[in-house]
Amino acid sequence: MQHVTIPIHTEYIKLQQVLKLAGFIDQGADIKFFLADGLVYVNGNVATERGKKIHVGDVVEVLDIGSIAVVAEEK
């Protein structure tokens, strides 16, 4: 299982962008397969929207692949 940290400098980032930056998906559209199978969780809750806003402190988990922590980018 992978554990990735994604730093952001904005208020939020979309779920599909998080998964792409972490290398869990190749294209943003690929997330629909993960969502349809109920494999993506945000802070322990099943995610259903690929455009869901992910904020600093949120944790995204993809079953059988790994987790992603979103942190504030250091200045």
CNS distance restraints for C-alpha pairs under 8 A (distance, minus, plus):
assign (resid   1 and name CA) (resid  64 and name CA) 6.73 0.50 0.50
assign (resid   1 and name CA) (resid  65 and name CA) 5.37 0.50 0.50
assign (resid   1 and name CA) (resid  66 and name CA) 4.63 0.50 0.50
assign (resid   1 and name CA) (resid  67 and name CA) 7.71 0.50 0.50
assign (resid   2 and name CA) (resid  65 and name CA) 6.30 0.50 0.50
assign (resid   2 and name CA) (resid  66 and name CA) 4.38 0.50 0.50
assign (resid   2 and name CA) (resid  67 and name CA) 6.31 0.50 0.50
assign (resid   3 and name CA) (resid  66 and name CA) 5.65 0.50 0.50
assign (resid   3 and name CA) (resid  67 and name CA) 4.98 0.50 0.50
assign (resid   3 and name CA) (resid  68 and name CA) 5.84 0.50 0.50
assign (resid   3 and name CA) (resid  69 and name CA) 7.80 0.50 0.50
assign (resid   4 and name CA) (resid  22 and name CA) 6.36 0.50 0.50
assign (resid   4 and name CA) (resid  66 and name CA) 7.86 0.50 0.50
assign (resid   4 and name CA) (resid  67 and name CA) 6.32 0.50 0.50
assign (resid   4 and name CA) (resid  68 and name CA) 4.71 0.50 0.50
assign (resid   4 and name CA) (resid  69 and name CA) 6.33 0.50 0.50
assign (resid   5 and name CA) (resid  22 and name CA) 7.82 0.50 0.50
assign (resid   5 and name CA) (resid  68 and name CA) 5.54 0.50 0.50
assign (resid   5 and name CA) (resid  69 and name CA) 4.76 0.50 0.50
assign (resid   5 and name CA) (resid  70 and name CA) 5.89 0.50 0.50
assign (resid   5 and name CA) (resid  71 and name CA) 6.92 0.50 0.50
assign (resid   6 and name CA) (resid  18 and name CA) 7.30 0.50 0.50
assign (resid   6 and name CA) (resid  21 and name CA) 7.45 0.50 0.50
assign (resid   6 and name CA) (resid  22 and name CA) 7.11 0.50 0.50
assign (resid   6 and name CA) (resid  68 and name CA) 6.92 0.50 0.50
assign (resid   6 and name CA) (resid  69 and name CA) 6.18 0.50 0.50
assign (resid   6 and name CA) (resid  70 and name CA) 4.89 0.50 0.50
assign (resid   6 and name CA) (resid  71 and name CA) 6.12 0.50 0.50
assign (resid   7 and name CA) (resid  70 and name CA) 5.86 0.50 0.50
assign (resid   7 and name CA) (resid  71 and name CA) 4.74 0.50 0.50
assign (resid   7 and name CA) (resid  72 and name CA) 5.25 0.50 0.50
assign (resid   7 and name CA) (resid  73 and name CA) 4.56 0.50 0.50
assign (resid   7 and name CA) (resid  74 and name CA) 7.85 0.50 0.50
assign (resid   8 and name CA) (resid  12 and name CA) 7.53 0.50 0.50
assign (resid   8 and name CA) (resid  13 and name CA) 7.48 0.50 0.50
assign (resid   8 and name CA) (resid  56 and name CA) 7.44 0.50 0.50
assign (resid   8 and name CA) (resid  70 and name CA) 7.10 0.50 0.50
assign (resid   8 and name CA) (resid  71 and name CA) 6.32 0.50 0.50
assign (resid   8 and name CA) (resid  72 and name CA) 5.28 0.50 0.50
assign (resid   8 and name CA) (resid  73 and name CA) 4.99 0.50 0.50
assign (resid   9 and name CA) (resid  72 and name CA) 6.10 0.50 0.50
assign (resid   9 and name CA) (resid  73 and name CA) 5.24 0.50 0.50
assign (resid  11 and name CA) (resid  55 and name CA) 6.43 0.50 0.50
assign (resid  11 and name CA) (resid  56 and name CA) 7.56 0.50 0.50
assign (resid  12 and name CA) (resid  53 and name CA) 5.82 0.50 0.50
assign (resid  12 and name CA) (resid  54 and name CA) 5.31 0.50 0.50
assign (resid  12 and name CA) (resid  55 and name CA) 4.53 0.50 0.50
assign (resid  12 and name CA) (resid  56 and name CA) 6.97 0.50 0.50
assign (resid  13 and name CA) (resid  17 and name CA) 6.66 0.50 0.50
assign (resid  13 and name CA) (resid  18 and name CA) 6.84 0.50 0.50
assign (resid  13 and name CA) (resid  53 and name CA) 5.69 0.50 0.50
assign (resid  13 and name CA) (resid  54 and name CA) 5.20 0.50 0.50
assign (resid  13 and name CA) (resid  55 and name CA) 6.59 0.50 0.50
assign (resid  14 and name CA) (resid  18 and name CA) 6.44 0.50 0.50
assign (resid  14 and name CA) (resid  50 and name CA) 7.23 0.50 0.50
assign (resid  14 and name CA) (resid  51 and name CA) 5.05 0.50 0.50
assign (resid  14 and name CA) (resid  52 and name CA) 5.45 0.50 0.50
assign (resid  14 and name CA) (resid  53 and name CA) 4.76 0.50 0.50
assign (resid  14 and name CA) (resid  54 and name CA) 5.72 0.50 0.50
assign (resid  15 and name CA) (resid  19 and name CA) 6.41 0.50 0.50
assign (resid  15 and name CA) (resid  49 and name CA) 7.90 0.50 0.50
assign (resid  15 and name CA) (resid  50 and name CA) 5.56 0.50 0.50
assign (resid  15 and name CA) (resid  51 and name CA) 5.61 0.50 0.50
assign (resid  15 and name CA) (resid  52 and name CA) 5.33 0.50 0.50
assign (resid  15 and name CA) (resid  53 and name CA) 6.27 0.50 0.50
assign (resid  15 and name CA) (resid  54 and name CA) 6.04 0.50 0.50
assign (resid  16 and name CA) (resid  20 and name CA) 6.19 0.50 0.50
assign (resid  16 and name CA) (resid  28 and name CA) 5.29 0.50 0.50
assign (resid  16 and name CA) (resid  29 and name CA) 7.86 0.50 0.50
assign (resid  16 and name CA) (resid  31 and name CA) 6.33 0.50 0.50
assign (resid  16 and name CA) (resid  50 and name CA) 5.39 0.50 0.50
assign (resid  16 and name CA) (resid  51 and name CA) 6.35 0.50 0.50
assign (resid  17 and name CA) (resid  21 and name CA) 6.02 0.50 0.50
assign (resid  17 and name CA) (resid  28 and name CA) 6.76 0.50 0.50
assign (resid  18 and name CA) (resid  22 and name CA) 6.14 0.50 0.50
assign (resid  18 and name CA) (resid  54 and name CA) 8.00 0.50 0.50
assign (resid  18 and name CA) (resid  68 and name CA) 7.87 0.50 0.50
assign (resid  19 and name CA) (resid  23 and name CA) 6.28 0.50 0.50
assign (resid  19 and name CA) (resid  24 and name CA) 5.22 0.50 0.50
assign (resid  19 and name CA) (resid  25 and name CA) 5.90 0.50 0.50
assign (resid  19 and name CA) (resid  31 and name CA) 7.92 0.50 0.50
assign (resid  20 and name CA) (resid  24 and name CA) 5.91 0.50 0.50
assign (resid  20 and name CA) (resid  25 and name CA) 5.09 0.50 0.50
assign (resid  20 and name CA) (resid  26 and name CA) 6.09 0.50 0.50
assign (resid  20 and name CA) (resid  27 and name CA) 6.62 0.50 0.50
assign (resid  20 and name CA) (resid  28 and name CA) 6.59 0.50 0.50
assign (resid  22 and name CA) (resid  68 and name CA) 7.20 0.50 0.50
assign (resid  24 and name CA) (resid  65 and name CA) 7.46 0.50 0.50
assign (resid  25 and name CA) (resid  30 and name CA) 6.26 0.50 0.50
assign (resid  25 and name CA) (resid  31 and name CA) 6.95 0.50 0.50
assign (resid  26 and name CA) (resid  30 and name CA) 6.97 0.50 0.50
assign (resid  27 and name CA) (resid  31 and name CA) 7.76 0.50 0.50
assign (resid  30 and name CA) (resid  34 and name CA) 7.44 0.50 0.50
assign (resid  31 and name CA) (resid  35 and name CA) 6.19 0.50 0.50
assign (resid  31 and name CA) (resid  50 and name CA) 6.57 0.50 0.50
assign (resid  32 and name CA) (resid  36 and name CA) 5.95 0.50 0.50
assign (resid  32 and name CA) (resid  50 and name CA) 7.01 0.50 0.50
assign (resid  33 and name CA) (resid  37 and name CA) 6.34 0.50 0.50
assign (resid  34 and name CA) (resid  38 and name CA) 6.32 0.50 0.50
assign (resid  34 and name CA) (resid  39 and name CA) 5.31 0.50 0.50
assign (resid  34 and name CA) (resid  40 and name CA) 6.31 0.50 0.50
assign (resid  35 and name CA) (resid  39 and name CA) 6.04 0.50 0.50
assign (resid  35 and name CA) (resid  40 and name CA) 5.98 0.50 0.50
assign (resid  35 and name CA) (resid  47 and name CA) 6.62 0.50 0.50
assign (resid  35 and name CA) (resid  48 and name CA) 5.66 0.50 0.50
assign (resid  35 and name CA) (resid  49 and name CA) 7.52 0.50 0.50
assign (resid  35 and name CA) (resid  50 and name CA) 7.59 0.50 0.50
assign (resid  36 and name CA) (resid  48 and name CA) 7.67 0.50 0.50
assign (resid  38 and name CA) (resid  46 and name CA) 6.39 0.50 0.50
assign (resid  38 and name CA) (resid  47 and name CA) 7.30 0.50 0.50
assign (resid  38 and name CA) (resid  48 and name CA) 7.71 0.50 0.50
assign (resid  39 and name CA) (resid  46 and name CA) 7.47 0.50 0.50
assign (resid  39 and name CA) (resid  62 and name CA) 5.49 0.50 0.50
assign (resid  39 and name CA) (resid  63 and name CA) 5.27 0.50 0.50
assign (resid  40 and name CA) (resid  46 and name CA) 5.93 0.50 0.50
assign (resid  40 and name CA) (resid  47 and name CA) 5.55 0.50 0.50
assign (resid  40 and name CA) (resid  60 and name CA) 7.14 0.50 0.50
assign (resid  40 and name CA) (resid  61 and name CA) 5.76 0.50 0.50
assign (resid  40 and name CA) (resid  62 and name CA) 4.63 0.50 0.50
assign (resid  40 and name CA) (resid  63 and name CA) 6.65 0.50 0.50
assign (resid  41 and name CA) (resid  45 and name CA) 5.07 0.50 0.50
assign (resid  41 and name CA) (resid  46 and name CA) 4.40 0.50 0.50
assign (resid  41 and name CA) (resid  47 and name CA) 5.20 0.50 0.50
assign (resid  41 and name CA) (resid  60 and name CA) 5.66 0.50 0.50
assign (resid  41 and name CA) (resid  61 and name CA) 5.05 0.50 0.50
assign (resid  41 and name CA) (resid  62 and name CA) 6.40 0.50 0.50
assign (resid  42 and name CA) (resid  46 and name CA) 6.45 0.50 0.50
assign (resid  42 and name CA) (resid  47 and name CA) 6.07 0.50 0.50
assign (resid  42 and name CA) (resid  58 and name CA) 6.89 0.50 0.50
assign (resid  42 and name CA) (resid  59 and name CA) 5.76 0.50 0.50
assign (resid  42 and name CA) (resid  60 and name CA) 4.55 0.50 0.50
assign (resid  42 and name CA) (resid  61 and name CA) 6.41 0.50 0.50
assign (resid  43 and name CA) (resid  58 and name CA) 6.05 0.50 0.50
assign (resid  43 and name CA) (resid  59 and name CA) 5.23 0.50 0.50
assign (resid  43 and name CA) (resid  60 and name CA) 6.38 0.50 0.50
assign (resid  43 and name CA) (resid  61 and name CA) 7.96 0.50 0.50
assign (resid  44 and name CA) (resid  61 and name CA) 7.89 0.50 0.50
assign (resid  47 and name CA) (resid  52 and name CA) 7.90 0.50 0.50
assign (resid  54 and name CA) (resid  58 and name CA) 6.25 0.50 0.50
assign (resid  54 and name CA) (resid  70 and name CA) 7.69 0.50 0.50
assign (resid  55 and name CA) (resid  70 and name CA) 6.89 0.50 0.50
assign (resid  56 and name CA) (resid  70 and name CA) 5.14 0.50 0.50
assign (resid  56 and name CA) (resid  71 and name CA) 4.88 0.50 0.50
assign (resid  56 and name CA) (resid  72 and name CA) 5.84 0.50 0.50
assign (resid  57 and name CA) (resid  69 and name CA) 6.86 0.50 0.50
assign (resid  57 and name CA) (resid  70 and name CA) 5.60 0.50 0.50
assign (resid  57 and name CA) (resid  71 and name CA) 5.83 0.50 0.50
assign (resid  58 and name CA) (resid  69 and name CA) 6.26 0.50 0.50
assign (resid  58 and name CA) (resid  70 and name CA) 5.69 0.50 0.50
assign (resid  58 and name CA) (resid  71 and name CA) 7.99 0.50 0.50
assign (resid  59 and name CA) (resid  67 and name CA) 6.94 0.50 0.50
assign (resid  59 and name CA) (resid  68 and name CA) 5.66 0.50 0.50
assign (resid  59 and name CA) (resid  69 and name CA) 4.66 0.50 0.50
assign (resid  59 and name CA) (resid  70 and name CA) 6.35 0.50 0.50
assign (resid  60 and name CA) (resid  67 and name CA) 5.60 0.50 0.50
assign (resid  60 and name CA) (resid  68 and name CA) 5.04 0.50 0.50
assign (resid  60 and name CA) (resid  69 and name CA) 6.52 0.50 0.50
assign (resid  61 and name CA) (resid  65 and name CA) 7.94 0.50 0.50
assign (resid  61 and name CA) (resid  66 and name CA) 5.89 0.50 0.50
assign (resid  61 and name CA) (resid  67 and name CA) 4.19 0.50 0.50
assign (resid  61 and name CA) (resid  68 and name CA) 6.24 0.50 0.50
assign (resid  62 and name CA) (resid  66 and name CA) 5.51 0.50 0.50
assign (resid  62 and name CA) (resid  67 and name CA) 6.18 0.50 0.50
